[in-house]
């Protein structure tokens, strides 16, 4: 991606506050104009002191100049305060808007996108986008604008006092800026590498912390330390390299400034000797150059910081520029579920072009029917659920709910119509009340508690010190696997969607908990179309029909008794599980 894409994102968010931005620009320009007049009055102070004879007239003239200097300083103070307070209003608003936009755009990406990304790295990219704007805005308003205003004023001032000096200054500024821009653009490639390495280091750190228990169980501490040491060592080297490049640029700038000061003073000496310039002009030129050098010294850093800020923000901007894998069809309508009948019409799908999972998969699920998918691992059972939820688009064929192609309805309405209880439910690091209420966010506390009772969550929640206000930890780590699944079932009960999908919903339950959940599931399934992936006999026995999936297609289907009589794949799976208990 080019830097222009990042600048467009910054501008699109900044222009929302155009009047605040205009006031900030005005205050900073006015501040610099006021500062530009200070050397003029210091020149006048010296000229008055060296030309008028001692006495009252001299005193009065000097006090008049001093009062002018005081007035300029008061004006400078006022402009700076206006600029500072305006900036404090402007930058945080844009930064928060950027983070909100990044958050919203990220959540719109597909299941595949998040499967291929590190959560920690994405978080870092969102924060670096807003911090990149902060650095960029600081450089543009407080540095670059200063340089433009002051340099323009200096050229006018020097043209009035010593035209040859104005020419020298114009040529010098052009060379100075050109060298800095070329150098900084060349350095940007290394700043971009540094930003990428920083994201990689964050991802490794986040991944290790999220899997700390696994690291301890497998004695992987030294291995992970070595991995993190390797990535951070690369990061250290590129930090050192980029900082050294910055120091080299500083050295070049210093040489430029020394050269200009010597040439300028030489011109002033000749002008004074010729009677064209006064002693006050020495003060004027010296103070003016000091101000200019201060701004231009920063200007070298401005160019570098501008490119660094763009490099920092660019990773998130790349995601902004990345089109969504899944989008609603043009003029998509909301899904209208009347009965909940589902049809898979010659569906084919593969996660890659080379590896097809579903092959011409055709199946009709009647309204309010309870159907179970069974089959060996890798047969495509979970993939069927993913394409039904439209986490992926099928490569061929179609899926219909009550005769409506799910690719032609809004994703939001499709997922509103389906309640999912996954095999490994992930919870928010929020209270149990908030996690269960996520099934229907406008539900009352009483409705949440009732759903929890039906899912037999209330039994363990009531024993917790903070009850429903208990925080569950990241991804629900403070709860057992069975407790997390009961919370997920409570969430589905509260949602009360017409289609229910259970993906090994009782796999993490012990026998006692499972018996409690089965009664809740019977209540939950009433009046709904139910699609289940199950291996447990107790769950399979609740189904109206069992579909055997092999190699991405329907190998067999029927009731439990019918499939046992055929002595096919289902009978083998049944005997393996049931036989294990009988032995």
N, C-alpha and C positions, 0 to 999 in steps of 0.2 A: 504494500500500500504506500502511496505517496504521502508526503507531509500535508498536501492540500486537503486530504480527507480528514485529517485530525483538525486542521484549522477550520474546516467547515463545521465540524461537530462543536468546536469551541464557540464559533460565531453564532451558530443556531441557538445555542443556549444563552449566550451573553446578550443577544439583541432583544431578548424578552424584557430586559431592563434598560432600554435604550436611553431613557431620560436620566436614570442614575448614572449610566456610563458617560453620558454627555456632560453631566455636572462634574464628574470625576476628571474628565479630560480638561474641561475649562479651568478647574481649580489648579491642576498641575501645570498647565500652560501659564496661567497667571502667576503662579509661584515662581516659575523660572524667569518670566519677564521682570518681576520685581527684583529677583536676585541679579539679573543682568544690569540693572541700574545702580547697584551698590558700588561696583568699581568706578563708575562715572562720578559718583559723589565723593569717593575717596580721592580720585584724581583732583576734583575741584577743591577738596580740603587742603591737599598738598600745594596746589597752585596758589590758592589764597594765602596760605602761610608763607610762601616763598616770594610773593610779589607785593603784598601790601606791607606798609611800614608798621612797626609796633605801635599799639595804641588801641583806643576804643573802637575805631572802625574795623580794625583787624579782628578784635574780640567778637564784635557783633556779626561780622561776616562768617567767622568760624562757627559761631553758635547757630546761625541760620542753616549752614551746611549740616551741622550735627543734628539739628532737629529734622532735617530732611532724611538723614540716615536713620534716625529713630522711627520716623513715620514709615519708611520702607521696611524696616524690621518688624514693625507691628503688622503691616500688610502681609509680609511674608509669613508671620506666625498665623494670621487669620486664614490665609489660603492653605497653609499646610494642615491646619485643623479641619477645615472643610473637606480637603482631599482625603485625609485619614478617616474621618467618620463616614464619608461617602463610600470609600473603599471597603470599610467594615460592613457596610450594608450590601454592597454589590457582590464582592467575591464569595462570601458564604452562600448566598442565594444561588449563584451559578454552580458552585461546587456541589451543593445538595441536589440541584436539578440534574446535574450530570450523573450523580450516583443513583438517583431515582430512575433516570432513563436507562442506565446500564443494567440496573436490577430488573426493570420491566422487560427489557429486550432479552436479557439472559433467560428469564423464565419462559419466554416464548420459543426458545430453541427446543429441539427434539430430544427424545429419550436417548437416541444414538449420540447426540452431541455431549450430553452429560456423562454417558457411559465412557466416552473417550477422553474426558477432561478430569483434572484434579480439582477438587472443590477449593482447596487452599490457594491454588494458583489463580482460579477465577476470582476469589475474594480479593487477592492482591491486585489483580488487574483493575477491578472496579475502583479500589482505593487509589491506585496510581493514576487513574484517569482524572479524578478530582484534584489530586495533588499536582498533577501535571498542569492542569489549568491554573492552579494557584501560582505556581512558579512562572508560567507563561504570562499571566496577567501582571504579576509583579514586575517582570522585565519590561513588558510593553509600556505600562503606565508610569512606573516609577523610575525606569532607566531609559528606555528607548525614547519615550516622549520628552524626557529631560534633555537628552542629547540633541534631538532635532530642534527643540525650541532654543536651547542655549547656543548651539552652533550657528543657527540662522541669525540670531541676535548678534553674536560675535562677528560674523562676517559683515553685517551692516555697520557695526561699531568700528571695526578696523578699516572698512572702506572709507569711513568719514575721516578718521585720523591719519591712516597710512594705507593708501590703496594697494601698494605693493605687498604689504603684510596680509591684506585680505586675499590677494591672489595666492600667496604662499600657503596661507591657512586652508583655502579651498582645495588646492592640489594635495596638501598633506592629509586632510580629512578624507578625500576620495581614496588615496592610497591606503590609509589606515583602515578604513571600513572594508575595502576590497580584500585586503590581506586577511582580516578577521573573518569575513564571510567565507572565503575560500577555505581557510584553515578549519573553521568550525564545521562546514559541510563535509570536509574530508574526515573529520573526527567523528561525525555522527554515526558512521557505520559501527564504530567501536562502542559508542554509547548505546546503540540498539542491541549489540551483543551483550553488553552489561545488563540491560533491562531483561533480556531473555534469560540470561543465566540467573538473575535474581529471582525471576518467576520459577525457574526450575528448582532452585534451592528451597524456595518456599514450599513448592509441591512435595519435594522429598521430605522436608520437615513435617508438613501436615500429614502426609501418608504414614510416617513413622509414629507420630503421636496418636493418630486414629487407630493404629494397630499395635499399641504398646503392649497389650496383653499377649498378643501372638508372639511378639518379639521376646517377651520374657519366657513364654512357654517353650520356645524353640531355641533359647539361649542365643538369640540373634543380636544381642547388644553390640558386640564388637563389630559384627558385619555391618550393621546399620551405621555405627560410628564411622567406619571406614568409607561407606558410601557417602555420608554427609560430609566427611572430611574432604573427599575427592572433589565434590561439586563446589564446596566453599573455597577450596584452594584455587580452583579455576576462577571463581568470583573474585578472590583476593588479587590474583594476578591481573585481571582486567581492570579492577579498580585502580591498582597502582599504575598500570599503563596509561589509562585515561587521565588520571590526575597528573602524571608526568607530562603528558601532551599539553595539559592546561598550563603547567609551569613554563613550558617552552614558549607558549604563546605570550605569557606575561613578560618573558624576557625580551621578545621581539617588540612588544608594545613599549616597554621602558626605553629601548633604544630609539624608537620613533619619537618619543616625547622629549628625550634629551636633545635630539637633533633639532626639533622644532623650536625648543626654548632658546637654544644657542643662536639659530638663524633669526628668530624674532628679536632677541636682545641686540643682535648686530644691526638689524634694520633700525631699531629705536635709537641706538647710539649714533648712527649716521644722521638720523633725522634731528636729534637734539643738537649735534655738532653743527648742522646746517641751519639751526634756528627754527625748524619747522615744528618740532615737538618740544614739549615742556618736561620738567622733572615729574610733574603729575602723570605724564604719559607712561613713565617707567612703572609707576604704581598701577595705572590702569591696565597696561599690557600684562604685567606680572600677575595681578589678581585675576584678571580674565583668563589667562592661560592656566592658572592654578585651578579655577573652576572647570575649565574645559577638560583639563587632564583628569580631574576627579570624575567627571561624567564619562569621558572616553575610556578611562581605565575600567570603569564599570561596563562600558560598552563592549569591551572584549569579552567580559564575563557574560554580558547580556546575550550575545550571539551564541555562546556555548550553552548557557542555561536555556535559551529558547529551544535549541535543538535537543538538549537533554529532556526538556519537558515534553517535547513532541515525541521523542523516543519512548519516554515513560508511558505516555497516553496511547501510543500507537497500537499496543497489543489489544487493548479494549476496543479501540476504533476498528481494528481488523474484524472483531466479532460483530460490531455494529454493521460493518459492510458485508458481513457474511449472510446471505439470504437464508431464511428459514427452510428447513427440509420439508416441514409439513405446514401447509397453509390452507385456510378455508377456501373452498371453490368460490369463484365470482358469484355474487348474489345467493350465497348459501343460506338456506333457511334452517330454523331450529328443528331438531328431530321431534316428531310428534309420536309418542309411544302410546298405542291404543291397547295392545295385548301383549307385546313383547316377543313376537315370533322372530327368529333369527335364521337367515339363510346364507350359507357359504356357497358361492357359485363358482366352481372351477378355480379356486384360489391358488395362486402360486406365489411364493415369496422366498427370498434368500437374503441373508445379511450381507453377502457379497455376491457379485455376479457369478463367481466360480463355485459357490456352495449354496445350492438351493435346498431349503428346509421343507417347505410345503410344495407339493406337486399335484396340481389339479384337484385340490381338496374340495369336495362337495358334500354338504350336509345340511339338513333342515332340522331346526329345533322348533317344536310347536310352542305356542303361547302357553306359559305356565308349566312347561315341561321341565323336569329335573333330569339333567343329563350329565354323565361323568365321562371324562377322558382318562383312559389308562393306556399304558404302553411303556416300553423301555426308555431309559434316558436317551435324550437326543432325538426322539421320534418326532418332536414338533409340538408337544402338548402346550408348553408355555408360550411358544410362538403363536399358536392359535389365539391365545388370550391377548397377546400384545397387538396383533393385527385387529382383533375385535375392538380393543380400546383405541385403535388408530394411533398407537405409539409408533407404528411404521405403516407406510402405504404398501399395499400389495403390488406386486409387479405384474400380475395378470389376474383376471377374474374380478369378482366384487363380493362385498358383504352387505347384506340388507337387514334392516330391522323394521318390521312391519311394512315391508315393501320399499323402504327408503334406503338408497345407497349411502352408506356412512361417509363415503368420500365427498358427498354432495351436501352434507349438513354441517352445521358449525361444530367444531371440536368441543366447545363448551357444553352445548346441549347434549352431545353424545355422551360425554363423561358424567353429565348430570343424571343421565338415565341408567348408569351402571354403578353399582356399589362393588368395590373390590376388597377382598380380604387376602392379602398376599401371604406367601409362605414365610417370609422374613420381614414383618412389618417394621418400618422405620418411623420413629416418633420424633416430634419436635422437642427441643430442650425447653419445654414449657410445662405447665401444670397438667395433671391428669384431666382436670375439667376442660382445659383448653384443647387437649389432644382429642378427647372424645367429641367435643362440640365441633371439631373440624368437619365432621360428617354433615352437619347442618349448622352453619355459624350463627343463625338467628334463634337457635333453640334456647329455651330457658334452662336454668339450673335443674329444675325438677325433671324436665325431659331428659337431660343428660344423665341424671342419677337413675331414672327409670330404665334407660337403655343399658347403663352399667349393671343394673340388677339383673336384667334379662340375659346379659352376657356373663353373669357371675363374676364381674369385676368388683362389685361392691364388697364382696367377701374379703378380698385382700386390701382394698382401699381403706375400708373402715378401720383396719388395724394400723395404718400408717399414722405417724404423729401429726402430720398436716392434712390427712385425708385427701380430698380432691384437690387441694392446693399444693400437693407434693410435686416438686419438680422431678422429672423422670431422667434427666441427664441427656447428653448428646446421643441422638438416635435411640433413646430409651434404654441406655446402658444400665441404669439403676434397677431395671425390672428384669425378671427372668424371661426366658423365651416364651413360656406359656402365658405369663402375665401380659406381655406385649401383644400376643395374639388375641387374648381376651379383650384388650383395649381396642384392637383393630376390629373385632367383631362387634363391640359396642358402638363403634363409630359407624359401621355399616348398618346396624339396627337403627341408629338415629337417622341416617340418611334416607332409609326406606325407599330406595330406588326400585323401579319395576324389574330391572334385570340384576341378578346377583351373580358375581363371579367369585369362586372360592379356589384359591391356588394353594393346595395343601394346607388348608386353614387350621387343621388340628395337628399338624406334624410335630409341633413343639410342646404338645400337652401330654402330661402323664395320664395314666388310665383313669384316675379319679376325676381330674379336670376335664378329660375328654367326655366322660359320661355326663358331666354338668353341661358342657357346651352343646352336646348333641340335642338336648331338649331345647336349648336356645335357638339352634339352627333350624329345628323343625318349625318353630314359631316364625323365624325370620323368612323361611322359604315359602310360607303360605301366600298364595296369590302372585307369585313371582316366577319369572323364567330363570332357571338356575343352571349355571355352567360350572362344573367342578373338575379340578384336577385332583385326583385322590389315589392314594395307595392303601389307606387304612380300610379294613373290611367294614368297620362300623359306618364310615361315611358312604362307601359304595352301596351298602344295603339300603340307604335312604333314597337312592336314585330310581327314576322311572325307566331309564335306558342307559346302557353302558356302551361307549364307543371305543373300540380298540384302535389306537393310532400306531402305525408302523411306517417308517420311511416317508413321513410327511403326507400320508394318505389314510383313508379309512380301510382298515384290514377286516374289521368285523364289527357287528353291533347287535344288541339285543338286551334282554333282561339277564339278571344274574343266573337264573336257572337255565335259560336258553344257551348262554355262552358256556356254561359248565358242561352241558351235554355235547357240545361240538368239540370239546377237548382241544381247543386251539391255544393261541397265545394267552388269552384271558385265563383259561383253566390252568396253564402252567404257572402264571403269576399268582393265581389264587392258591394253588397247591404249595408253592414256595412259602408264601406268607402263612397260610393256615397250617401247613405241615410243621412249620417252625414252632407254632404254639402247641400243636398236638404232641410233638416229641417231648 
